[in-house]
Amino acid sequence: MAATKKASTKAASRKVKDRWKAKEWYKIYAPRMFNQAQLGETPSADSNNLIGRTTEATVHDINGDFSKMHVKLKFRVQDVTGFDAHTVFIGQDLTSDYIRRLTRRKRTKTDHVIDVRTKDGYLIRVKPMSITEKRIQSSQETALRSMMGEEMRRMGEEMSISEMVKAIIDGEMARRLGGVCKVIVPIKRVEIRKTEVLEMGSEPQDQPVFAPETPVEETPEEKVAEEEAPAETAEVEE
């Protein structure tokens, strides 16, 4: 009886190993709006199983900006070519510890939910949050929500999906929303807490959010000076 159990256990472990051997590693890339930066790798036995998978990355992971480590971006695999999985942007949110640090006593934090359609047809649900200098009344919160909704609709008419995402990441959207709300109450801070893409538009997500780095070409005079300069030697400590 014991020998039979051992044999079945070995057979089960062999099957697990065989399943892993059948899997291949696929590289996951961000859309062109994020310069197709590599987001990571994932194993799969069939490339079709990757379609629809979601992954997250911070802005720091994509462009190395330490000041944006609290901004998380969400992507979904749309198609696979060879061993490369290509994604589309589906949303953004802030880390929970960053949101907790913004909350203070004797202030009012108001959460907003605004659905806006961009000029290239994407329907986005934007969830800003506003923090006032002091406590405010519920009627003032209602006025803030109304002002933010109108400004967001104006931004949707002006911006494509890539421009909207860029405005979220670099803080332009928060500044515009804070500016229109200051006429009602003093605003301490506005943050875009979360965004979700509800409907995809007709245009692809190609317009870059981060400008790609371009190498600076040296002038002929600089090249000659560099060639004529004595070579530097590194000192080695004994």
C-alpha positions as CSV (number, residue, x, y, z in Angstrom):
1,M,0.0,0.0,0.0
2,A,2.8,2.4,0.9
3,A,4.6,1.6,-2.3
4,T,1.5,2.5,-4.3
5,K,1.2,5.9,-2.6
6,K,4.9,6.6,-3.3
7,A,4.5,5.7,-7.0
8,S,1.4,8.0,-7.3
9,T,3.2,10.9,-5.6
10,K,6.2,10.5,-8.0
11,A,3.9,10.4,-11.0
12,A,2.1,13.6,-9.8
13,S,5.4,15.4,-9.3
14,R,6.5,14.3,-12.8
15,K,3.3,15.7,-14.3
16,V,3.9,19.1,-12.6
17,K,7.5,19.2,-13.9
18,D,6.3,18.4,-17.4
19,R,3.7,21.2,-17.3
20,W,6.5,23.7,-16.5
21,K,8.7,22.3,-19.3
22,A,5.9,23.0,-21.8
23,K,5.8,26.7,-20.8
24,E,7.7,29.5,-22.6
25,W,8.7,32.9,-21.3
26,Y,7.1,35.9,-22.9
27,K,8.3,39.5,-22.5
28,I,5.6,42.1,-21.7
29,Y,5.9,45.6,-23.2
30,A,4.0,48.8,-22.5
31,P,2.2,50.5,-25.4
32,R,3.9,53.0,-27.7
33,M,2.7,55.9,-25.5
34,F,5.2,54.7,-22.9
35,N,7.9,54.0,-25.5
36,Q,7.2,50.3,-25.4
37,A,9.2,49.9,-22.2
38,Q,9.6,46.3,-21.0
39,L,7.3,45.7,-18.0
40,G,8.4,42.2,-17.2
41,E,8.2,38.5,-18.2
42,T,5.6,35.8,-17.7
43,P,5.5,32.1,-18.5
44,S,2.7,30.5,-20.5
45,A,2.1,27.2,-22.3
46,D,0.0,29.0,-25.0
47,S,0.3,32.6,-26.2
48,N,-3.5,32.8,-26.4
49,N,-3.7,32.4,-22.6
50,L,-1.8,35.8,-22.3
51,I,-4.6,37.8,-23.9
52,G,-6.4,39.7,-21.3
53,R,-3.8,39.4,-18.5
54,T,-3.2,42.5,-16.6
55,T,0.1,43.9,-15.1
56,E,1.1,46.9,-13.1
57,A,4.2,49.2,-13.1
58,T,5.0,52.5,-11.4
59,V,6.1,55.5,-13.4
60,H,9.5,55.0,-11.8
61,D,9.7,51.5,-13.3
62,I,9.2,52.9,-16.7
63,N,11.2,56.1,-16.9
64,G,13.2,56.1,-13.7
65,D,11.5,59.2,-12.1
66,F,11.8,58.7,-8.3
67,S,9.3,61.4,-7.6
68,K,6.6,59.3,-9.3
69,M,7.1,56.1,-7.4
70,H,3.6,56.4,-5.9
71,V,1.9,56.5,-9.3
72,K,0.9,53.0,-10.5
73,L,0.0,52.3,-14.1
74,K,-2.2,49.4,-15.2
75,F,-1.9,47.5,-18.5
76,R,-3.7,44.7,-20.3
77,V,-2.2,42.3,-22.8
78,Q,-3.9,42.9,-26.2
79,D,-1.9,40.8,-28.6
80,V,1.2,38.6,-28.8
81,T,3.8,38.5,-31.6
82,G,6.3,35.7,-31.2
83,F,7.4,35.9,-27.6
84,D,6.5,39.6,-27.2
85,A,3.2,40.5,-25.5
86,H,2.0,44.0,-26.3
87,T,-0.4,45.8,-23.9
88,V,-2.8,48.8,-23.8
89,F,-3.2,51.3,-20.9
90,I,-6.3,50.6,-18.8
91,G,-5.9,52.7,-15.7
92,Q,-3.8,54.4,-13.0
93,D,-4.0,54.8,-9.3
94,L,-2.0,56.0,-6.3
95,T,-0.4,53.8,-3.6
96,S,-2.4,53.5,-0.4
97,D,0.5,54.7,1.8
98,Y,0.8,57.9,-0.3
99,I,-2.9,58.7,0.1
100,R,-2.7,58.1,3.9
101,R,0.1,60.6,4.2
102,L,-2.0,63.3,2.5
103,T,-4.9,62.9,5.0
104,R,-4.7,65.4,8.0
105,R,-7.1,66.3,10.8
106,K,-9.3,69.4,10.6
107,R,-9.4,69.2,6.8
108,T,-12.0,67.9,4.4
109,K,-11.0,65.2,1.8
110,T,-13.6,65.0,-0.9
111,D,-13.6,62.1,-3.4
112,H,-15.0,62.8,-6.9
113,V,-16.0,60.4,-9.7
114,I,-16.2,61.9,-13.2
115,D,-16.7,60.1,-16.5
116,V,-15.1,61.9,-19.4
117,R,-14.7,61.1,-23.1
118,T,-11.5,62.1,-24.8
119,K,-11.4,63.7,-28.3
120,D,-10.2,60.3,-29.7
121,G,-13.2,58.4,-28.3
122,Y,-11.9,56.9,-25.1
123,L,-14.3,56.9,-22.1
124,I,-12.3,57.4,-18.9
125,R,-13.6,57.3,-15.3
126,V,-11.4,59.8,-13.4
127,K,-11.5,59.8,-9.6
128,P,-9.8,63.0,-8.2
129,M,-9.6,63.8,-4.6
130,S,-9.5,67.3,-3.1
131,I,-8.1,68.3,0.3
132,T,-9.2,71.7,1.7
133,E,-7.3,74.0,4.1
134,K,-10.1,73.6,6.7
135,R,-13.4,71.8,7.2
136,I,-16.1,72.7,4.7
137,Q,-19.8,72.3,4.4
138,S,-21.6,69.6,2.3
139,S,-23.0,72.4,0.0
140,Q,-19.4,73.5,-0.7
141,E,-18.4,69.8,-1.5
142,T,-21.3,69.7,-4.0
143,A,-20.1,72.9,-5.6
144,L,-16.5,71.4,-5.9
145,R,-17.9,68.3,-7.6
146,S,-19.8,70.4,-10.1
147,M,-16.8,72.7,-10.9
148,M,-14.5,69.7,-11.3
149,G,-17.0,67.9,-13.6
150,E,-17.2,70.9,-15.9
151,E,-13.5,71.3,-16.1
152,M,-12.9,67.6,-16.8
153,R,-15.4,67.7,-19.7
154,R,-13.5,70.6,-21.1
155,M,-10.2,68.7,-20.8
156,G,-11.8,65.7,-22.5
157,E,-12.7,67.8,-25.5
158,E,-9.2,69.2,-25.8
159,M,-7.1,66.1,-25.1
160,S,-6.5,62.6,-26.6
161,I,-5.9,59.6,-24.4
162,S,-2.2,60.1,-24.4
163,E,-2.4,63.7,-23.6
164,M,-4.8,62.9,-20.8
165,V,-2.5,60.4,-19.3
166,K,0.4,62.8,-19.6
167,A,-1.6,65.5,-17.8
168,I,-2.3,63.0,-15.0
169,I,1.3,62.0,-14.5
170,D,2.9,65.4,-14.7
171,G,0.3,67.0,-12.5
172,E,-1.3,69.3,-15.1
173,M,-4.8,67.9,-14.5
174,A,-4.5,68.3,-10.7
175,R,-3.3,71.9,-11.1
176,R,-6.2,72.8,-13.5
177,L,-8.8,71.2,-11.2
178,G,-7.3,72.9,-8.2
179,G,-7.3,76.3,-10.0
180,V,-11.0,76.2,-10.8
181,C,-12.0,75.1,-7.3
182,K,-10.1,77.9,-5.5
183,V,-12.9,80.3,-6.3
184,I,-15.1,78.3,-4.0
185,V,-12.9,77.3,-1.0
186,P,-9.1,77.4,-0.4
187,I,-7.7,74.1,-1.8
188,K,-4.7,72.6,-0.1
189,R,-4.1,69.8,-2.6
190,V,-5.7,68.0,-5.5
191,E,-4.6,64.5,-6.6
192,I,-5.9,62.1,-9.3
193,R,-6.5,59.1,-7.0
194,K,-7.5,56.7,-9.7
195,T,-8.5,56.4,-13.4
196,E,-10.1,53.6,-15.4
197,V,-10.5,53.2,-19.1
198,L,-14.1,52.1,-19.6
199,E,-14.2,52.1,-23.4
200,M,-11.4,52.0,-25.9
201,G,-11.4,54.6,-28.6
202,S,-10.8,54.4,-32.3
203,E,-7.2,55.7,-32.3
204,P,-4.3,53.5,-31.1
205,Q,-2.3,54.6,-28.0
206,D,0.7,55.7,-30.0
207,Q,1.3,59.3,-29.0
208,P,4.3,59.3,-26.5
209,V,3.7,60.4,-22.9
210,F,7.5,60.5,-22.1
211,A,9.8,62.1,-24.7
212,P,12.3,59.5,-25.9
213,E,15.9,60.3,-25.1
214,T,17.8,61.5,-28.2
215,P,21.6,61.3,-28.3
216,V,23.3,64.6,-28.5
217,E,25.6,64.8,-31.6
218,E,29.1,66.2,-31.1
219,T,30.4,68.9,-33.3
220,P,33.6,68.2,-35.4
221,E,35.6,70.6,-33.1
222,E,34.5,68.6,-30.0
223,K,35.4,65.3,-31.6
224,V,38.9,66.6,-32.5
225,A,39.4,68.0,-29.0
226,E,38.4,64.6,-27.5
227,E,40.8,62.7,-29.7
228,E,43.7,65.0,-28.8
229,A,43.0,65.0,-25.1
230,P,45.4,62.8,-23.1
231,A,43.9,59.5,-21.9
232,E,43.0,59.4,-18.2
233,T,44.4,56.6,-16.0
234,A,42.6,55.3,-13.0
235,E,44.6,55.2,-9.8
236,V,44.6,51.8,-8.0
237,E,44.9,51.8,-4.3
238,E,47.5,49.3,-3.0
